[in-house]
Amino acid sequence: MLDFSNASFSPETIEVMKAALDRAVASLPAPVGSAHVQAIAESILRTAKEGERDPVVLQRMALMELQISTRCDADRRS
């Protein structure tokens, strides 16, 4: 996991990030692996650290990054 030890979020922001994580994970087909959950969480943390507070945007960015990384991993295996 990336180092977010210096990140600080208000309780309200943590609730927004949790909602974005829950929605992003729920939108994936089962079974959802822990690596996918970790990638989504890291994306949400990184995007929130940059100042984003809209849960829909946090969710969308995380899912887009996951899709890109999954495609890159598949291309590397080919």
C-alpha positions in Angstrom: 0.0 0.0 0.0 1.1 3.5 -0.7 2.3 5.6 2.2 -0.6 7.8 3.4 0.8 8.3 6.9 1.0 12.1 6.6 -2.6 12.3 5.2 -5.2 13.8 7.5 -9.0 13.8 6.9 -11.9 15.2 8.7 -14.6 12.8 9.9 -16.9 14.1 7.2 -14.3 13.4 4.5 -13.8 9.9 5.9 -17.5 9.2 5.6 -17.5 10.5 2.0 -14.5 8.3 1.2 -16.1 5.3 2.8 -19.3 5.8 0.8 -17.2 6.1 -2.4 -15.4 2.9 -1.5 -18.5 1.0 -0.7 -20.2 2.0 -3.9 -17.2 1.3 -6.1 -16.8 -2.2 -4.6 -20.5 -2.9 -4.9 -20.4 -2.0 -8.6 -17.8 -4.7 -9.4 -18.8 -8.2 -10.4 -18.4 -10.8 -7.7 -16.0 -12.1 -6.5 -14.1 -8.9 -5.7 -10.5 -9.6 -4.8 -8.6 -7.8 -2.1 -6.1 -6.4 -4.6 -9.0 -4.6 -6.3 -10.3 -3.3 -3.0 -6.9 -2.0 -2.1 -6.4 -0.4 -5.5 -9.8 1.4 -5.2 -9.0 2.5 -1.6 -5.6 3.9 -2.6 -7.1 5.8 -5.5 -9.8 7.3 -3.3 -7.2 8.3 -0.6 -5.0 9.9 -3.3 -7.8 11.7 -4.9 -9.2 12.9 -1.6 -5.8 14.0 -0.5 -5.7 16.2 -3.7 -8.9 17.9 -2.4 -11.8 16.1 -4.1 -14.8 15.6 -1.8 -17.6 14.5 -4.1 -18.2 10.8 -3.5 -19.4 10.2 -7.1 -16.2 11.7 -8.4 -14.1 9.7 -6.0 -15.9 6.5 -7.0 -15.6 7.2 -10.7 -11.9 8.0 -10.5 -11.1 4.9 -8.6 -13.0 2.7 -11.0 -11.4 4.3 -14.0 -7.9 3.8 -12.5 -8.8 0.2 -11.7 -9.9 -0.4 -15.3 -6.7 1.2 -16.7 -4.5 -0.8 -14.4 -6.4 -4.1 -15.1 -5.9 -3.5 -18.9 -2.2 -2.7 -18.5 -1.8 -5.9 -16.5 -3.6 -7.9 -19.2 -1.4 -6.3 -21.9 1.8 -7.2 -20.0 0.7 -10.9 -19.8 0.0 -11.0 -23.6 
